[in-house]
Amino acid sequence: MTITATHIPAIVALIAGILILIMPRFLNFVVAIYLIFVGLVGLGLLRWLHM
């Protein structure tokens, strides 16, 4: 199996899900990082990721 850019979100989601099951407090950090990331992309500060 070749890992491409389309596999990255699934891999990140899988790892985050496992970590959240192990450490529930980790969910706060995951949500915070996600919201900050989406906000930066939405404002155009990370133009190379804007789709």
mmCIF file of the N, C-alpha and C atoms, coordinates in Angstrom:
data_MODEL
# 
_entry.id   MODEL 
# 
loop_
_atom_site.group_PDB 
_atom_site.id 
_atom_site.type_symbol 
_atom_site.label_atom_id 
_atom_site.label_alt_id 
_atom_site.label_comp_id 
_atom_site.label_asym_id 
_atom_site.label_entity_id 
_atom_site.label_seq_id 
_atom_site.pdbx_PDB_ins_code 
_atom_site.Cartn_x 
_atom_site.Cartn_y 
_atom_site.Cartn_z 
_atom_site.occupancy 
_atom_site.B_iso_or_equiv 
_atom_site.pdbx_formal_charge 
_atom_site.auth_seq_id 
_atom_site.auth_comp_id 
_atom_site.auth_asym_id 
_atom_site.auth_atom_id 
_atom_site.pdbx_PDB_model_num 
ATOM 1   N N  . MET A 1 1  ? 0.835   -1.175 0.000  1.00 0.00 ? 1  MET A N  1 
ATOM 2   C CA . MET A 1 1  ? 0.000   0.000  0.000  1.00 0.00 ? 1  MET A CA 1 
ATOM 3   C C  . MET A 1 1  ? 0.883   1.242  0.000  1.00 0.00 ? 1  MET A C  1 
ATOM 4   N N  . THR A 1 2  ? 0.600   2.132  -0.911 1.00 0.00 ? 2  THR A N  1 
ATOM 5   C CA . THR A 1 2  ? 1.329   3.382  -1.001 1.00 0.00 ? 2  THR A CA 1 
ATOM 6   C C  . THR A 1 2  ? 0.540   4.468  -0.283 1.00 0.00 ? 2  THR A C  1 
ATOM 7   N N  . ILE A 1 3  ? 1.215   5.172  0.602  1.00 0.00 ? 3  ILE A N  1 
ATOM 8   C CA . ILE A 1 3  ? 0.556   6.246  1.345  1.00 0.00 ? 3  ILE A CA 1 
ATOM 9   C C  . ILE A 1 3  ? 0.703   7.539  0.550  1.00 0.00 ? 3  ILE A C  1 
ATOM 10  N N  . THR A 1 4  ? -0.428  8.145  0.218  1.00 0.00 ? 4  THR A N  1 
ATOM 11  C CA . THR A 1 4  ? -0.434  9.401  -0.524 1.00 0.00 ? 4  THR A CA 1 
ATOM 12  C C  . THR A 1 4  ? -1.033  10.502 0.345  1.00 0.00 ? 4  THR A C  1 
ATOM 13  N N  . ALA A 1 5  ? -1.105  11.694 -0.212 1.00 0.00 ? 5  ALA A N  1 
ATOM 14  C CA . ALA A 1 5  ? -1.651  12.834 0.530  1.00 0.00 ? 5  ALA A CA 1 
ATOM 15  C C  . ALA A 1 5  ? -3.115  12.626 0.896  1.00 0.00 ? 5  ALA A C  1 
ATOM 16  N N  . THR A 1 6  ? -3.828  11.816 0.127  1.00 0.00 ? 6  THR A N  1 
ATOM 17  C CA . THR A 1 6  ? -5.239  11.574 0.435  1.00 0.00 ? 6  THR A CA 1 
ATOM 18  C C  . THR A 1 6  ? -5.417  10.666 1.645  1.00 0.00 ? 6  THR A C  1 
ATOM 19  N N  . HIS A 1 7  ? -4.388  9.938  2.034  1.00 0.00 ? 7  HIS A N  1 
ATOM 20  C CA . HIS A 1 7  ? -4.460  9.054  3.197  1.00 0.00 ? 7  HIS A CA 1 
ATOM 21  C C  . HIS A 1 7  ? -4.165  9.774  4.510  1.00 0.00 ? 7  HIS A C  1 
ATOM 22  N N  . ILE A 1 8  ? -3.540  10.935 4.442  1.00 0.00 ? 8  ILE A N  1 
ATOM 23  C CA . ILE A 1 8  ? -3.095  11.626 5.653  1.00 0.00 ? 8  ILE A CA 1 
ATOM 24  C C  . ILE A 1 8  ? -4.244  11.949 6.609  1.00 0.00 ? 8  ILE A C  1 
ATOM 25  N N  . PRO A 1 9  ? -5.379  12.512 6.150  1.00 0.00 ? 9  PRO A N  1 
ATOM 26  C CA . PRO A 1 9  ? -6.466  12.788 7.108  1.00 0.00 ? 9  PRO A CA 1 
ATOM 27  C C  . PRO A 1 9  ? -6.983  11.535 7.812  1.00 0.00 ? 9  PRO A C  1 
ATOM 28  N N  . ALA A 1 10 ? -7.057  10.432 7.095  1.00 0.00 ? 10 ALA A N  1 
ATOM 29  C CA . ALA A 1 10 ? -7.528  9.190  7.706  1.00 0.00 ? 10 ALA A CA 1 
ATOM 30  C C  . ALA A 1 10 ? -6.538  8.679  8.746  1.00 0.00 ? 10 ALA A C  1 
ATOM 31  N N  . ILE A 1 11 ? -5.264  8.779  8.455  1.00 0.00 ? 11 ILE A N  1 
ATOM 32  C CA . ILE A 1 11 ? -4.238  8.329  9.397  1.00 0.00 ? 11 ILE A CA 1 
ATOM 33  C C  . ILE A 1 11 ? -4.251  9.206  10.644 1.00 0.00 ? 11 ILE A C  1 
ATOM 34  N N  . VAL A 1 12 ? -4.343  10.519 10.451 1.00 0.00 ? 12 VAL A N  1 
ATOM 35  C CA . VAL A 1 12 ? -4.389  11.445 11.592 1.00 0.00 ? 12 VAL A CA 1 
ATOM 36  C C  . VAL A 1 12 ? -5.629  11.182 12.435 1.00 0.00 ? 12 VAL A C  1 
ATOM 37  N N  . ALA A 1 13 ? -6.770  10.963 11.788 1.00 0.00 ? 13 ALA A N  1 
ATOM 38  C CA . ALA A 1 13 ? -8.010  10.689 12.521 1.00 0.00 ? 13 ALA A CA 1 
ATOM 39  C C  . ALA A 1 13 ? -7.901  9.392  13.318 1.00 0.00 ? 13 ALA A C  1 
ATOM 40  N N  . LEU A 1 14 ? -7.300  8.380  12.731 1.00 0.00 ? 14 LEU A N  1 
ATOM 41  C CA . LEU A 1 14 ? -7.134  7.099  13.421 1.00 0.00 ? 14 LEU A CA 1 
ATOM 42  C C  . LEU A 1 14 ? -6.240  7.247  14.643 1.00 0.00 ? 14 LEU A C  1 
ATOM 43  N N  . ILE A 1 15 ? -5.117  7.915  14.486 1.00 0.00 ? 15 ILE A N  1 
ATOM 44  C CA . ILE A 1 15 ? -4.198  8.120  15.609 1.00 0.00 ? 15 ILE A CA 1 
ATOM 45  C C  . ILE A 1 15 ? -4.858  8.967  16.693 1.00 0.00 ? 15 ILE A C  1 
ATOM 46  N N  . ALA A 1 16 ? -5.547  10.038 16.287 1.00 0.00 ? 16 ALA A N  1 
ATOM 47  C CA . ALA A 1 16 ? -6.223  10.895 17.267 1.00 0.00 ? 16 ALA A CA 1 
ATOM 48  C C  . ALA A 1 16 ? -7.306  10.123 18.007 1.00 0.00 ? 16 ALA A C  1 
ATOM 49  N N  . GLY A 1 17 ? -8.055  9.290  17.304 1.00 0.00 ? 17 GLY A N  1 
ATOM 50  C CA . GLY A 1 17 ? -9.100  8.493  17.941 1.00 0.00 ? 17 GLY A CA 1 
ATOM 51  C C  . GLY A 1 17 ? -8.544  7.542  18.981 1.00 0.00 ? 17 GLY A C  1 
ATOM 52  N N  . ILE A 1 18 ? -7.438  6.899  18.657 1.00 0.00 ? 18 ILE A N  1 
ATOM 53  C CA . ILE A 1 18 ? -6.808  5.975  19.608 1.00 0.00 ? 18 ILE A CA 1 
ATOM 54  C C  . ILE A 1 18 ? -6.306  6.737  20.831 1.00 0.00 ? 18 ILE A C  1 
ATOM 55  N N  . LEU A 1 19 ? -5.660  7.886  20.596 1.00 0.00 ? 19 LEU A N  1 
ATOM 56  C CA . LEU A 1 19 ? -5.157  8.676  21.723 1.00 0.00 ? 19 LEU A CA 1 
ATOM 57  C C  . LEU A 1 19 ? -6.285  9.200  22.600 1.00 0.00 ? 19 LEU A C  1 
ATOM 58  N N  . ILE A 1 20 ? -7.407  9.567  21.986 1.00 0.00 ? 20 ILE A N  1 
ATOM 59  C CA . ILE A 1 20 ? -8.553  10.049 22.764 1.00 0.00 ? 20 ILE A CA 1 
ATOM 60  C C  . ILE A 1 20 ? -9.128  8.930  23.622 1.00 0.00 ? 20 ILE A C  1 
ATOM 61  N N  . LEU A 1 21 ? -9.157  7.712  23.110 1.00 0.00 ? 21 LEU A N  1 
ATOM 62  C CA . LEU A 1 21 ? -9.625  6.582  23.913 1.00 0.00 ? 21 LEU A CA 1 
ATOM 63  C C  . LEU A 1 21 ? -8.695  6.319  25.091 1.00 0.00 ? 21 LEU A C  1 
ATOM 64  N N  . ILE A 1 22 ? -7.401  6.499  24.873 1.00 0.00 ? 22 ILE A N  1 
ATOM 65  C CA . ILE A 1 22 ? -6.423  6.246  25.930 1.00 0.00 ? 22 ILE A CA 1 
ATOM 66  C C  . ILE A 1 22 ? -6.406  7.397  26.937 1.00 0.00 ? 22 ILE A C  1 
ATOM 67  N N  . MET A 1 23 ? -6.425  8.635  26.416 1.00 0.00 ? 23 MET A N  1 
ATOM 68  C CA . MET A 1 23 ? -6.345  9.829  27.269 1.00 0.00 ? 23 MET A CA 1 
ATOM 69  C C  . MET A 1 23 ? -7.489  10.776 26.904 1.00 0.00 ? 23 MET A C  1 
ATOM 70  N N  . PRO A 1 24 ? -8.643  10.696 27.557 1.00 0.00 ? 24 PRO A N  1 
ATOM 71  C CA . PRO A 1 24 ? -9.792  11.538 27.193 1.00 0.00 ? 24 PRO A CA 1 
ATOM 72  C C  . PRO A 1 24 ? -9.523  13.043 27.254 1.00 0.00 ? 24 PRO A C  1 
ATOM 73  N N  . ARG A 1 25 ? -8.631  13.487 28.120 1.00 0.00 ? 25 ARG A N  1 
ATOM 74  C CA . ARG A 1 25 ? -8.324  14.918 28.187 1.00 0.00 ? 25 ARG A CA 1 
ATOM 75  C C  . ARG A 1 25 ? -7.664  15.401 26.901 1.00 0.00 ? 25 ARG A C  1 
ATOM 76  N N  . PHE A 1 26 ? -7.091  14.482 26.145 1.00 0.00 ? 26 PHE A N  1 
ATOM 77  C CA . PHE A 1 26 ? -6.443  14.820 24.884 1.00 0.00 ? 26 PHE A CA 1 
ATOM 78  C C  . PHE A 1 26 ? -7.440  15.417 23.897 1.00 0.00 ? 26 PHE A C  1 
ATOM 79  N N  . LEU A 1 27 ? -8.719  15.084 24.065 1.00 0.00 ? 27 LEU A N  1 
ATOM 80  C CA . LEU A 1 27 ? -9.761  15.592 23.170 1.00 0.00 ? 27 LEU A CA 1 
ATOM 81  C C  . LEU A 1 27 ? -9.804  17.118 23.180 1.00 0.00 ? 27 LEU A C  1 
ATOM 82  N N  . ASN A 1 28 ? -9.607  17.733 24.339 1.00 0.00 ? 28 ASN A N  1 
ATOM 83  C CA . ASN A 1 28 ? -9.600  19.197 24.417 1.00 0.00 ? 28 ASN A CA 1 
ATOM 84  C C  . ASN A 1 28 ? -8.526  19.792 23.512 1.00 0.00 ? 28 ASN A C  1 
ATOM 85  N N  . PHE A 1 29 ? -7.344  19.208 23.538 1.00 0.00 ? 29 PHE A N  1 
ATOM 86  C CA . PHE A 1 29 ? -6.253  19.712 22.715 1.00 0.00 ? 29 PHE A CA 1 
ATOM 87  C C  . PHE A 1 29 ? -6.520  19.480 21.234 1.00 0.00 ? 29 PHE A C  1 
ATOM 88  N N  . VAL A 1 30 ? -7.071  18.332 20.896 1.00 0.00 ? 30 VAL A N  1 
ATOM 89  C CA . VAL A 1 30 ? -7.371  18.026 19.497 1.00 0.00 ? 30 VAL A CA 1 
ATOM 90  C C  . VAL A 1 30 ? -8.386  19.025 18.947 1.00 0.00 ? 30 VAL A C  1 
ATOM 91  N N  . VAL A 1 31 ? -9.433  19.278 19.698 1.00 0.00 ? 31 VAL A N  1 
ATOM 92  C CA . VAL A 1 31 ? -10.472 20.209 19.247 1.00 0.00 ? 31 VAL A CA 1 
ATOM 93  C C  . VAL A 1 31 ? -9.906  21.623 19.144 1.00 0.00 ? 31 VAL A C  1 
ATOM 94  N N  . ALA A 1 32 ? -9.117  22.045 20.116 1.00 0.00 ? 32 ALA A N  1 
ATOM 95  C CA . ALA A 1 32 ? -8.541  23.387 20.092 1.00 0.00 ? 32 ALA A CA 1 
ATOM 96  C C  . ALA A 1 32 ? -7.616  23.572 18.895 1.00 0.00 ? 32 ALA A C  1 
ATOM 97  N N  . ILE A 1 33 ? -6.755  22.615 18.648 1.00 0.00 ? 33 ILE A N  1 
ATOM 98  C CA . ILE A 1 33 ? -5.838  22.702 17.507 1.00 0.00 ? 33 ILE A CA 1 
ATOM 99  C C  . ILE A 1 33 ? -6.611  22.705 16.199 1.00 0.00 ? 33 ILE A C  1 
ATOM 100 N N  . TYR A 1 34 ? -7.630  21.871 16.111 1.00 0.00 ? 34 TYR A N  1 
ATOM 101 C CA . TYR A 1 34 ? -8.452  21.821 14.898 1.00 0.00 ? 34 TYR A CA 1 
ATOM 102 C C  . TYR A 1 34 ? -9.133  23.164 14.641 1.00 0.00 ? 34 TYR A C  1 
ATOM 103 N N  . LEU A 1 35 ? -9.722  23.752 15.668 1.00 0.00 ? 35 LEU A N  1 
ATOM 104 C CA . LEU A 1 35 ? -10.417 25.023 15.501 1.00 0.00 ? 35 LEU A CA 1 
ATOM 105 C C  . LEU A 1 35 ? -9.459  26.150 15.112 1.00 0.00 ? 35 LEU A C  1 
ATOM 106 N N  . ILE A 1 36 ? -8.290  26.187 15.718 1.00 0.00 ? 36 ILE A N  1 
ATOM 107 C CA . ILE A 1 36 ? -7.293  27.194 15.361 1.00 0.00 ? 36 ILE A CA 1 
ATOM 108 C C  . ILE A 1 36 ? -6.852  27.004 13.914 1.00 0.00 ? 36 ILE A C  1 
ATOM 109 N N  . PHE A 1 37 ? -6.600  25.775 13.525 1.00 0.00 ? 37 PHE A N  1 
ATOM 110 C CA . PHE A 1 37 ? -6.167  25.464 12.162 1.00 0.00 ? 37 PHE A CA 1 
ATOM 111 C C  . PHE A 1 37 ? -7.228  25.869 11.146 1.00 0.00 ? 37 PHE A C  1 
ATOM 112 N N  . VAL A 1 38 ? -8.479  25.519 11.399 1.00 0.00 ? 38 VAL A N  1 
ATOM 113 C CA . VAL A 1 38 ? -9.572  25.868 10.487 1.00 0.00 ? 38 VAL A CA 1 
ATOM 114 C C  . VAL A 1 38 ? -9.738  27.387 10.418 1.00 0.00 ? 38 VAL A C  1 
ATOM 115 N N  . GLY A 1 39 ? -9.592  28.056 11.539 1.00 0.00 ? 39 GLY A N  1 
ATOM 116 C CA . GLY A 1 39 ? -9.687  29.508 11.551 1.00 0.00 ? 39 GLY A CA 1 
ATOM 117 C C  . GLY A 1 39 ? -8.591  30.167 10.731 1.00 0.00 ? 39 GLY A C  1 
ATOM 118 N N  . LEU A 1 40 ? -7.358  29.682 10.862 1.00 0.00 ? 40 LEU A N  1 
ATOM 119 C CA . LEU A 1 40 ? -6.249  30.240 10.089 1.00 0.00 ? 40 LEU A CA 1 
ATOM 120 C C  . LEU A 1 40 ? -6.429  30.004 8.597  1.00 0.00 ? 40 LEU A C  1 
ATOM 121 N N  . VAL A 1 41 ? -6.880  28.826 8.232  1.00 0.00 ? 41 VAL A N  1 
ATOM 122 C CA . VAL A 1 41 ? -7.131  28.532 6.819  1.00 0.00 ? 41 VAL A CA 1 
ATOM 123 C C  . VAL A 1 41 ? -8.273  29.401 6.308  1.00 0.00 ? 41 VAL A C  1 
ATOM 124 N N  . GLY A 1 42 ? -9.319  29.558 7.100  1.00 0.00 ? 42 GLY A N  1 
ATOM 125 C CA . GLY A 1 42 ? -10.471 30.357 6.700  1.00 0.00 ? 42 GLY A CA 1 
ATOM 126 C C  . GLY A 1 42 ? -10.143 31.831 6.518  1.00 0.00 ? 42 GLY A C  1 
ATOM 127 N N  . LEU A 1 43 ? -9.223  32.345 7.322  1.00 0.00 ? 43 LEU A N  1 
ATOM 128 C CA . LEU A 1 43 ? -8.818  33.741 7.196  1.00 0.00 ? 43 LEU A CA 1 
ATOM 129 C C  . LEU A 1 43 ? -7.806  33.953 6.078  1.00 0.00 ? 43 LEU A C  1 
ATOM 130 N N  . GLY A 1 44 ? -7.339  32.876 5.497  1.00 0.00 ? 44 GLY A N  1 
ATOM 131 C CA . GLY A 1 44 ? -6.384  32.980 4.399  1.00 0.00 ? 44 GLY A CA 1 
ATOM 132 C C  . GLY A 1 44 ? -4.951  33.111 4.856  1.00 0.00 ? 44 GLY A C  1 
ATOM 133 N N  . LEU A 1 45 ? -4.687  32.897 6.134  1.00 0.00 ? 45 LEU A N  1 
ATOM 134 C CA . LEU A 1 45 ? -3.324  33.006 6.636  1.00 0.00 ? 45 LEU A CA 1 
ATOM 135 C C  . LEU A 1 45 ? -2.475  31.807 6.236  1.00 0.00 ? 45 LEU A C  1 
ATOM 136 N N  . LEU A 1 46 ? -3.116  30.720 5.931  1.00 0.00 ? 46 LEU A N  1 
ATOM 137 C CA . LEU A 1 46 ? -2.422  29.535 5.422  1.00 0.00 ? 46 LEU A CA 1 
ATOM 138 C C  . LEU A 1 46 ? -2.935  29.268 4.007  1.00 0.00 ? 46 LEU A C  1 
ATOM 139 N N  . ARG A 1 47 ? -2.610  30.153 3.089  1.00 0.00 ? 47 ARG A N  1 
ATOM 140 C CA . ARG A 1 47 ? -3.148  30.085 1.728  1.00 0.00 ? 47 ARG A CA 1 
ATOM 141 C C  . ARG A 1 47 ? -2.791  28.789 1.017  1.00 0.00 ? 47 ARG A C  1 
ATOM 142 N N  . TRP A 1 48 ? -1.641  28.218 1.314  1.00 0.00 ? 48 TRP A N  1 
ATOM 143 C CA . TRP A 1 48 ? -1.220  27.001 0.625  1.00 0.00 ? 48 TRP A CA 1 
ATOM 144 C C  . TRP A 1 48 ? -2.082  25.804 0.991  1.00 0.00 ? 48 TRP A C  1 
ATOM 145 N N  . LEU A 1 49 ? -2.900  25.923 2.049  1.00 0.00 ? 49 LEU A N  1 
ATOM 146 C CA . LEU A 1 49 ? -3.794  24.829 2.429  1.00 0.00 ? 49 LEU A CA 1 
ATOM 147 C C  . LEU A 1 49 ? -5.242  25.103 2.061  1.00 0.00 ? 49 LEU A C  1 
ATOM 148 N N  . HIS A 1 50 ? -5.533  26.312 1.592  1.00 0.00 ? 50 HIS A N  1 
ATOM 149 C CA . HIS A 1 50 ? -6.919  26.692 1.285  1.00 0.00 ? 50 HIS A CA 1 
ATOM 150 C C  . HIS A 1 50 ? -7.404  25.945 0.050  1.00 0.00 ? 50 HIS A C  1 
ATOM 151 N N  . MET A 1 51 ? -8.565  25.318 0.178  1.00 0.00 ? 51 MET A N  1 
ATOM 152 C CA . MET A 1 51 ? -9.094  24.531 -0.940 1.00 0.00 ? 51 MET A CA 1 
ATOM 153 C C  . MET A 1 51 ? -10.314 25.189 -1.507 1.00 0.00 ? 51 MET A C  1 
# 
